Amino acid sequence: MIAPRNTPAPTRPRAEVDEIAAVVDAVRVAAPLTQCLTNSVVTGFTANVLLAVGASPAMVDSLEEGPIFAGIADGLLINVGTVNAATVEAMLATAASRAAAGRSWCLDPVAVGTLPVRTKLARDLLEYRPDVVRGNASEVLGLFGETGAGRGVDAGDDVDSALDVAARLAERTGGAVAVSGEIDAVVSAESPTLRIANGHQLMTKVTGVGCALGAIVAAYLPVARTPHLAAAAATAALTLAAEEAARRAGGPGSFAVELLDALARVESETVAANLDLR
């Protein structure tokens, strides 16, 4: 278990912190089978992150098998980080199958708003009502059709600038929107917006950390009581693990390895003791 550190007392109700923390242990018990249609840059890292948090990864992403597996898997991530004609078709068919089955899923709109094919794809995927949309501020703005300052996967907008749009997205999907940034935010119609002030700058120096968060959200969704809790718990687990990894790492390369080890050590007690929730 990651040792407690000295943090300010949480400003949110203790019961809310405890409920978020409980999701972390529940995933280790349930070991949810989590299907990922994700980008080719991060597939291996994403699978290892899922194993570290206690989930079972399944990178079933073809048109022939993806929609079938969507009816079997406990969790589903669709990440539009690298797309072509075949992946576009597979993602749409898988999302349609998942929606028809009434099962939860997470959409990660990587670099949406700056590139036309993935932007149209992500907006089309919204019609299948993802339970959580997870992206940086520029991606959230771009998904809704607002002009952001993003450059590819790099956000050029701060989290606060996307909160109104995130609220409208959450109203449209009926779920939650997790906006990643220096201080992360989770927005939904069911609960007041929360901010998580944990994390470390090294998270931005390793490819795939943000994409991995989408996968953790997907794994947490079938276990958590609400999409809001799933997004909050996933963000808490990753950012707290990042703090621990940064203390042990010598730079980005060792940070990536330490992050996997730290994720494997995160437990509900870790979250309850260290979460900086606002």
Residue pairs with C-beta under 8 A, 6 or more apart in sequence:
1 265
1 266
1 267
1 269
1 270
2 240
2 241
2 244
2 262
2 265
2 266
2 267
2 270
2 274
4 269
4 270
4 273
4 274
5 243
5 273
5 274
7 273
7 274
7 275
7 276
8 276
10 17
10 275
10 276
10 277
11 277
11 278
12 194
12 277
12 278
16 194
16 277
17 271
17 272
17 275
17 277
18 268
18 272
19 225
19 229
20 229
20 232
20 233
20 236
20 271
20 275
20 277
21 233
21 236
21 268
21 269
21 270
21 271
21 272
21 275
22 268
23 220
23 223
23 224
23 229
23 230
23 233
24 53
24 233
24 236
24 237
24 266
24 267
24 268
24 270
24 271
25 267
25 268
26 223
26 224
27 53
27 54
27 55
27 219
27 220
27 223
28 53
28 54
28 267
29 54
30 54
30 74
30 222
30 223
31 54
31 55
31 56
32 55
32 56
32 74
32 75
32 219
32 222
32 223
33 55
33 56
33 58
33 72
33 73
33 74
33 75
34 50
34 55
34 56
34 57
34 58
34 73
34 74
34 75
34 76
34 77
34 215
34 218
34 219
35 58
35 59
35 60
35 66
35 69
35 70
35 73
35 75
35 76
35 77
35 94
35 218
36 43
36 46
36 47
36 50
36 57
36 58
36 59
36 61
36 76
36 77
36 79
36 215
36 218
37 60
37 61
37 66
37 76
37 77
37 78
37 79
37 87
37 90
37 91
37 94
38 46
38 59
38 61
38 77
38 78
38 79
38 81
38 108
38 211
38 214
38 215
39 79
39 80
39 81
39 82
39 110
39 211
40 81
40 82
41 81
41 82
41 207
41 208
41 211
42 79
42 81
42 207
42 208
42 211
42 212
43 59
45 207
45 208
45 211
45 212
45 256
46 57
46 59
46 208
46 211
46 212
46 215
47 57
47 59
48 260
49 212
49 215
49 216
49 259
49 260
49 263
50 56
50 57
50 215
50 216
50 219
51 57
52 260
52 261
52 263
52 264
53 216
53 219
53 237
53 263
53 264
53 266
54 219
55 75
55 216
55 219
57 215
58 69
58 73
60 66
60 69
60 73
61 87
61 90
61 94
62 90
63 86
63 89
63 90
63 93
66 90
66 91
66 93
66 94
66 97
67 90
67 93
67 94
67 96
67 97
68 97
69 94
70 76
70 94
70 95
70 97
70 98
70 101
70 103
70 105
71 97
71 98
71 101
71 103
73 103
74 219
74 222
75 104
75 105
75 106
75 218
75 219
75 220
75 221
75 222
76 94
76 98
76 103
76 104
76 105
76 106
76 218
77 105
77 106
77 108
77 214
77 215
77 217
77 218
78 91
78 94
78 95
78 105
78 106
78 107
78 108
78 125
78 130
79 108
79 110
79 211
79 214
79 215
80 91
80 107
80 108
80 109
80 110
80 111
80 112
80 118
80 121
80 122
80 125
81 108
81 110
81 111
81 118
81 153
81 211
83 91
83 117
83 118
83 121
88 117
88 121
91 121
91 125
92 121
92 124
92 125
95 105
95 125
95 128
95 130
96 128
98 105
98 128
99 128
99 129
103 222
104 131
104 221
104 222
104 227
104 230
105 128
105 130
105 131
105 218
105 221
106 130
106 131
106 132
106 133
106 134
106 214
106 215
106 217
106 218
106 221
107 122
107 125
107 126
107 130
107 132
107 133
107 134
107 214
108 133
108 134
108 135
108 210
108 211
108 214
109 118
109 122
109 133
109 135
109 139
109 140
109 142
109 143
110 118
110 135
110 139
110 153
110 210
110 211
111 118
111 139
111 150
111 152
111 153
112 118
112 119
112 122
112 123
112 135
112 139
112 142
112 143
113 119
113 138
113 139
113 141
113 142
113 143
113 146
113 147
113 148
113 150
114 138
114 142
114 150
114 151
114 152
115 152
119 142
119 143
122 143
123 143
123 145
126 133
126 143
126 169
126 172
126 173
129 173
129 174
129 175
130 173
130 175
131 173
131 175
131 176
131 221
131 227
131 230
132 175
132 176
132 177
132 178
132 217
132 218
132 221
132 227
132 230
132 231
133 140
133 143
133 169
133 170
133 173
133 175
133 176
133 177
133 178
134 177
134 178
134 180
134 213
134 214
134 217
134 231
135 143
135 178
135 179
135 180
136 150
136 153
136 155
136 157
136 179
136 180
136 181
136 210
137 148
137 150
137 155
137 157
137 158
137 159
137 161
137 162
137 179
137 180
137 181
138 148
138 149
138 150
138 154
138 155
138 156
138 157
138 162
139 148
139 150
139 155
140 162
140 165
140 166
140 169
140 177
140 179
141 147
141 148
141 150
141 157
141 161
141 162
141 165
142 148
142 150
143 169
144 165
144 168
144 169
146 165
148 155
148 156
148 157
148 161
148 162
149 155
149 156
149 157
150 156
150 157
153 210
155 180
155 181
158 181
158 182
159 179
159 180
159 181
159 182
159 183
159 184
159 185
159 195
162 179
163 179
163 185
163 187
163 193
166 177
166 179
166 185
166 187
167 177
167 187
167 189
167 193
169 177
169 187
170 176
170 177
170 187
170 188
170 189
171 189
174 189
175 188
175 227
176 186
176 187
176 188
176 190
176 226
176 227
176 228
176 230
176 231
177 186
177 187
177 188
177 231
178 184
178 185
178 186
178 187
178 213
178 217
178 231
178 234
178 235
179 185
179 186
179 187
180 210
180 213
180 235
182 199
183 195
183 196
183 197
183 278
184 195
184 196
184 197
184 199
184 235
184 239
185 193
185 194
185 195
185 196
186 193
186 194
186 196
186 228
186 231
186 232
186 235
187 193
188 226
188 227
188 228
188 231
190 226
190 227
190 228
191 226
191 228
194 232
194 277
194 278
195 277
195 278
196 232
196 235
196 236
196 239
196 275
196 276
196 277
196 278
197 276
197 277
197 278
198 236
198 239
198 240
198 242
198 243
198 274
198 275
198 276
199 238
199 239
199 242
199 243
200 239
200 242
200 243
200 245
200 246
201 246
202 242
202 245
202 246
202 249
202 251
202 252
202 255
203 209
203 210
203 238
203 239
203 242
205 252
205 255
206 252
206 255
206 256
206 259
209 238
209 242
209 259
212 238
213 234
213 235
213 238
216 234
216 237
216 238
217 230
217 231
217 234
219 234
220 229
220 230
220 231
220 233
220 234
221 227
221 230
223 230
224 230
224 233
232 277
233 271
236 271
236 275
236 277
237 263
237 266
237 271
238 263
240 262
240 266
240 270
240 271
240 274
240 275
241 259
241 262
241 263
241 265
241 266
242 259
242 262
243 274
244 258
244 262
244 265
245 255
245 258
245 259
245 261
245 262
246 255
246 258
248 254
248 258
248 262
249 255
249 257
249 258
